[in-house]
Amino acid sequence: MSSVINMPWLSREIVVLESTDPTLVGISGTVLNETRRTIRVQTNSRVVTIAKDTILFSIEGEEIRGSTVGQRPAERIGKRYRRD
């Protein structure tokens, strides 16, 4: 089975676990859009745009360091990543 890092993230639940900006920690919601450098998240009350390279986040229980996925979604889906 392929890991969630190689799957499309649209409409999946995301939780920000760590960030260089303390106001972003704990944000959770549904992924609306993903670009090369950002993830757009719909929370209960608003839409938040988060820079990938500053966060550690979780999608479906799998932790992902944002700085390792700094590609466009189409490039990320076909790429192989080394397991930590």
N, C-alpha and C positions, 0 to 999 in steps of 0.2 A: 504494500500500500504506500502510496506517495505521501510525503509529509505535507502539512498545511502550508509550508513556505513555498511550495511549488504549485499551489492551487490559486485560483482567483479569490480575492478577499472581499469582493463586493457582497453586501448583505450579510456578512458574518459579524459575530459579536467580537468586540475588541476591548481589552482592559489595559490601561497604561500602568505598568508596575513601577518603573523608575523613570526619572527625567532630570535633566539639568535645570529645568524650570519647575520648582516645587508645586506650582498651581496646576500643573498637568497631571500629577500623580493621582491615580484613582479615577480618572475619567474613563467612563465605559459607555458603550453604545454600539450602533450599527455602522459599518463602513459604507459610506455613500460613494466615495471616489478615491482613487489612488493615482498619484503621479510619481514621477521619478524621485522627488524629494519630500512629498507630503502625503498624508492620509487625512481624508475628510470624514469626520465622525458625527453622526446624529445622536445626541444624548437625549434625555427626557425633555430638556428645556431649550436646547439650542444646537446649532451646528458649529463644530470646532474643527479648525484646520491645524494639524500637528506636523511639525517637521520630523521626518523619520530618523535623522541622524542624532537626535537628542534624546531618544526614548528607548526603553526596553518595554515591550508589550507582549500580551498574550492573546492568541487567537485559538479558540477551541482547546485550551489547556496547554498549548505549546508556546514556550517563551521564545521570542525572536528579538534579537538586538537590531534596532532600526538601521544602524550604520552598515550592517552587512547586506541589507536589501535595498541599496541605493540605485536601483535600476527601474526602468519602466516596467509595468506589470507584464507585458509580453516577453520582455527579456528575462525577467525573474522566473517566470513559469518554466522556461526551458533550461535554466541553469542548474548545475549541480553544486551543492553546498556541502562543505565538510562538517561533520558532526563534532560538537565539543565534548 
